[in-house]
């Protein structure tokens, strides 16, 4: 309609200017003709610009996955940890990109405390309408066995697992250890004397120490207030080694403050291909290392209408295919878990396997207070 009005006005201008040129001098006629031509060109350019705007609007609209019923208002995303951490960084990136495909704004709110259970409980108490989203960490899978709260993954509908933040075993730059083999040999020769720092019982770094114990490598585990403090303890020579997330480690690797000995996983990282996988040295660790030890997930309340769940899943898939997201994943050397588990059955199997490994590992080592069996969590292979 706007284009037709613009073209109509241009035609009217042209006719008016042509009529006036009949009773004027030749030079005036020439000027009028030039003005008419300029007006026509301007109108044509305006029409072209309008067409481009309409095309861009249509293209943007075609990216939307929203329906007439959802979402019809802004959404809220809860990050159950403080600002600036791994969960916060990934949650905010996801929220910003979801807006592009949902057509609504998303307000991100941090509600930290009690291993993420406070913010998670808040989400659980909200209406199951799809307007309160949660990005949680792996602690969600151990709340019950650790006796932190009564929540678990099965209290929420998983839209998608997001990423794993790979753990890397590192020593200080002045350490006598230059390879994983050297470190493990010394641990074997001096059981309980080689020190490893972590961020606290039940955390992903502590879980790695438990895995080492299961594999016959007894280390002296030392708890720090945070993962960053645990890393600084190694850099400062207070402890022998630690297992930080790669998202917090990259700068220290580049500066040479630490020596990375192995990725605590069954595969090397694409961003750091020279760092060997732990399983290359200890093949029997495979059964423990086929899961990410720091796992982020995108979930909503159970009972959320299926239409809303479908829209969120479609929007998430749009995000995961977006070059901006894939570049962010690559830049942060993250494990793209979202690529590996895309249907409900594989997602459920993934979380079941994660709980079987982690919850029983903690319980068997006296870290978890309650038996996983109480919550229907089977041992690996059962």
C-alpha positions in Angstrom: 0.0 0.0 0.0 2.8 2.4 0.9 4.5 1.6 -2.4 1.3 2.4 -4.4 0.8 5.7 -2.5 4.4 6.7 -3.2 4.1 5.8 -6.9 0.8 7.7 -7.2 2.3 10.8 -5.7 5.2 10.6 -8.2 2.8 10.3 -11.1 0.8 13.3 -9.9 3.9 15.3 -9.6 5.0 14.4 -13.1 1.6 15.3 -14.7 1.5 18.6 -12.8 5.0 19.6 -13.9 4.3 18.6 -17.5 1.1 20.7 -17.6 2.9 23.8 -16.4 5.6 23.5 -19.0 3.2 24.3 -21.9 3.0 28.1 -21.1 6.6 28.9 -20.2 9.8 29.8 -22.1 11.9 27.0 -23.6 14.6 27.2 -20.9 11.9 27.0 -18.3 10.5 24.0 -20.1 13.9 22.3 -20.1 14.2 23.0 -16.3 10.8 21.6 -15.7 11.6 18.5 -17.7 14.7 18.0 -15.7 12.8 18.4 -12.5 10.3 15.9 -13.7 13.0 13.4 -14.5 14.7 13.9 -11.1 11.4 13.5 -9.4 10.7 10.2 -11.2 14.2 9.0 -10.3 13.7 9.9 -6.7 10.4 8.1 -6.7 11.9 5.0 -8.3 14.7 4.9 -5.7 12.1 5.3 -2.9 10.2 2.4 -4.3 13.3 0.3 -4.5 14.2 1.2 -0.9 10.7 0.3 0.2 10.9 -3.1 -1.6 14.3 -3.8 0.1 12.8 -2.9 3.5 9.8 -5.1 2.9 12.0 -8.0 1.8 14.2 -7.6 4.9 11.2 -7.6 7.1 9.8 -10.7 5.5 13.2 -12.4 5.8 13.4 -11.6 9.5 9.9 -12.8 10.0 10.7 -16.1 8.3 13.3 -16.7 11.0 10.7 -16.6 13.7 9.4 -19.8 15.2 6.8 -18.2 17.4 3.1 -19.1 17.0 0.0 -16.9 17.5 -0.2 -18.2 21.0 3.4 -18.4 22.2 5.3 -16.4 23.1 3.1 -13.4 23.2 5.0 -11.5 25.9 8.6 -11.1 27.2 10.3 -14.1 28.9 12.6 -14.5 31.9 15.7 -16.7 32.1 17.1 -17.7 35.5 20.8 -18.3 36.0 21.1 -20.1 39.3 24.7 -18.9 39.9 26.4 -15.5 40.2 27.2 -13.2 37.3 30.4 -13.8 35.3 30.6 -17.6 35.8 30.5 -20.3 33.1 26.7 -20.8 33.5 26.0 -17.1 33.3 28.2 -16.5 30.2 26.5 -19.3 28.3 23.0 -18.5 29.5 23.2 -14.9 28.5 24.5 -15.8 25.1 21.7 -18.3 24.6 19.1 -15.7 25.8 20.3 -13.0 23.4 20.2 -15.4 20.5 16.8 -16.9 21.4 15.3 -13.4 21.2 16.1 -13.4 17.5 13.9 -16.4 16.8 11.2 -16.0 19.4 10.5 -12.4 18.6 10.3 -11.5 22.3 12.8 -10.0 24.8 14.3 -12.2 27.5 15.4 -10.8 30.8 18.3 -12.7 32.4 18.3 -12.8 36.2 21.0 -14.3 38.4 19.8 -16.1 41.6 22.8 -17.9 43.0 23.3 -19.9 46.2 23.3 -23.5 47.5 25.0 -25.1 44.4 22.4 -23.5 42.1 19.4 -25.0 44.0 17.9 -21.6 45.1 17.5 -20.3 41.5 16.3 -23.8 40.3 13.7 -23.9 43.1 12.5 -20.5 42.2 11.9 -21.6 38.6 10.1 -24.7 39.9 7.7 -22.5 41.8 6.7 -20.4 38.7 3.8 -21.2 36.5 4.5 -23.9 33.9 3.7 -21.7 31.0 7.0 -21.5 29.2 7.8 -17.9 30.2 10.4 -18.8 32.9 13.4 -20.5 31.5 16.3 -22.1 33.3 19.9 -22.7 32.3 21.4 -25.0 35.0 24.7 -26.8 35.6 25.5 -30.5 36.3 24.7 -30.1 40.0 21.0 -30.5 39.1 21.7 -34.2 38.7 23.1 -34.7 42.2 20.9 -32.5 44.4 19.0 -35.5 45.8 21.9 -37.8 46.5 23.9 -34.9 47.9 20.9 -34.1 50.1 20.9 -30.5 48.9 17.2 -30.3 47.9 14.5 -32.5 46.3 15.0 -31.3 42.7 16.3 -33.4 39.8 16.4 -33.3 36.1 13.1 -35.2 36.0 11.4 -32.2 37.6 12.1 -30.3 34.4 11.6 -30.7 30.7 14.9 -30.6 28.9 14.8 -28.4 25.9 18.4 -29.3 25.1 21.7 -30.1 26.7 23.9 -27.1 25.8 27.7 -27.5 26.1 30.3 -29.2 28.2 33.1 -27.1 29.5 36.1 -29.4 29.2 38.3 -30.1 32.2 42.0 -30.0 31.8 44.6 -31.5 34.2 47.3 -28.8 34.7 50.4 -28.3 36.8 52.3 -25.0 37.4 54.9 -23.8 35.0 57.7 -24.7 37.4 56.4 -28.2 38.1 58.7 -31.1 37.7 56.0 -32.9 35.8 56.0 -32.5 32.0 53.7 -35.4 31.0 50.6 -37.1 32.5 52.6 -40.3 32.7 55.2 -38.6 35.0 52.5 -37.3 37.3 50.6 -40.6 37.5 53.8 -42.6 38.2 54.6 -40.3 41.1 51.0 -40.6 42.5 51.4 -44.4 42.3 54.8 -44.2 44.1 53.5 -41.8 46.7 49.9 -42.6 47.5 48.0 -39.8 49.3 50.9 -37.4 49.1 50.5 -35.7 45.7 48.1 -32.8 46.2 45.2 -31.8 43.9 43.0 -28.7 44.4 39.3 -28.4 43.7 36.4 -26.1 44.4 34.6 -28.2 47.0 32.9 -31.6 47.6 30.6 -32.8 44.9 31.9 -30.3 42.3 33.2 -31.3 38.9 36.9 -31.0 40.0 36.3 -33.0 43.1 34.5 -35.7 41.0 37.7 -36.0 38.9 39.7 -36.7 42.0 37.2 -39.5 42.9 37.7 -40.9 39.4 41.4 -41.0 39.9 40.9 -42.9 43.1 38.7 -45.4 41.3 41.5 -45.9 38.8 44.0 -46.6 41.6 45.6 -43.1 41.9 45.2 -41.9 45.4 45.7 -38.2 45.7 45.4 -35.7 48.6 42.5 -33.5 47.7 42.5 -29.9 48.9 39.4 -27.8 48.8 39.4 -24.1 47.8 36.6 -21.6 47.8 36.3 -21.6 44.0 37.7 -23.1 40.9 39.7 -20.0 40.2 41.2 -20.1 43.7 42.0 -23.8 43.1 43.9 -22.9 39.9 45.7 -20.0 41.6 46.8 -22.5 44.2 48.6 -24.5 41.5 50.1 -21.4 39.9 51.4 -20.3 43.3 52.9 -23.7 44.0 50.6 -24.5 47.0 49.4 -27.7 45.4 50.7 -30.0 42.7 47.9 -30.1 40.1 44.2 -29.2 39.5 41.5 -29.7 36.9 40.0 -26.3 35.8 37.5 -25.7 33.0 39.0 -24.7 29.7 36.8 -21.5 29.7 38.8 -20.1 32.6 42.2 -21.7 31.6 42.9 -20.4 28.1 44.7 -17.2 29.1 46.9 -19.1 31.6 47.9 -21.6 28.9 48.9 -18.9 26.5 50.8 -17.0 29.2 52.7 -20.1 30.1 51.7 -20.0 33.8 50.5 -23.6 33.6 51.4 -26.7 31.7 48.4 -28.7 30.5 49.0 -32.4 30.7 45.7 -33.9 29.6 42.1 -33.2 28.8 40.0 -35.1 31.3 38.0 -36.7 28.6 38.1 -39.4 25.9 38.7 -37.0 23.1 41.1 -34.2 22.4 39.8 -30.6 22.0 39.7 -29.1 18.5 41.0 -25.8 19.9 43.9 -27.4 21.6 44.8 -30.5 19.5 48.2 -30.9 21.1 46.8 -31.6 24.6 46.3 -35.4 24.8 43.1 -37.0 26.1 43.4 -38.7 29.5 42.2 -42.0 28.0 45.3 -42.1 25.7 47.4 -42.7 28.8 44.8 -44.5 30.9 42.5 -46.5 28.5 40.5 -48.0 31.4 39.2 -44.6 32.3 36.9 -44.6 29.3 33.8 -45.7 31.2 34.2 -42.6 33.5 35.1 -40.1 30.8 32.4 -40.5 28.2 30.4 -37.7 29.9 31.1 -34.0 30.3 32.0 -33.3 34.0 30.8 -29.7 33.6 27.5 -29.8 31.8 25.1 -26.9 31.1 21.4 -27.6 30.2 18.4 -25.5 28.9 15.2 -26.6 30.7 11.7 -25.5 31.6 9.1 -26.7 34.1 7.4 -30.0 33.7 3.8 -29.3 32.6 4.7 -26.6 30.2 2.3 -26.8 27.2 3.7 -28.9 24.4 3.3 -26.1 21.9 5.6 -23.9 24.0 8.1 -26.8 24.4 8.0 -27.3 20.6 8.6 -23.6 19.9 11.5 -23.5 22.4 13.1 -26.6 20.9 12.7 -25.1 17.4 14.2 -21.8 18.5 17.1 -23.6 20.2 17.9 -25.5 17.0 17.9 -22.2 15.1 20.4 -20.9 17.6 22.6 -24.0 17.3 22.7 -23.6 13.5 23.5 -19.9 13.7 27.2 -19.1 12.7 27.3 -16.6 15.7 26.6 -19.5 18.1 29.0 -22.0 16.4 31.8 -19.4 16.4 31.1 -18.8 20.1 31.3 -22.5 20.9 34.6 -22.8 18.9 36.1 -19.7 20.5 35.4 -21.1 24.0 36.7 -24.6 23.1 33.4 -26.0 24.4 32.1 -29.5 23.9 29.0 -29.2 21.6 26.8 -31.6 23.5 23.8 -30.1 21.8 24.9 -31.7 18.5 25.1 -35.2 20.0 21.7 -35.6 21.7 18.8 -34.1 19.7 15.8 -36.3 20.2 13.9 -37.1 23.5 15.2 -40.7 23.7 18.9 -39.9 23.3 18.6 -36.9 25.6 17.0 -39.1 28.3 19.6 -41.8 27.9 22.4 -39.2 28.1 21.1 -37.8 31.4 20.5 -41.3 32.8 24.1 -42.3 32.0 25.5 -39.1 33.5 23.6 -39.7 36.8 24.7 -43.4 36.9 28.3 -42.5 36.7 28.4 -39.3 38.8 25.9 -40.1 41.6 27.3 -43.6 42.3 30.8 -42.3 42.1 30.0 -39.8 44.9 28.0 -42.2 47.0 30.6 -45.0 46.9 33.3 -42.6 48.0 31.2 -41.2 50.9 30.6 -37.8 49.3 26.8 -38.2 48.7 24.6 -38.7 51.7 21.8 -40.7 50.0 22.0 -43.8 47.9 21.2 -43.2 44.2 19.2 -46.4 44.4 16.6 -44.5 46.5 15.9 -42.4 43.4 15.9 -45.1 40.8 19.4 -44.3 39.6 21.1 -47.5 38.4 24.7 -48.3 38.4 26.6 -48.4 35.1 25.7 -51.6 33.3 22.6 -52.5 35.3 
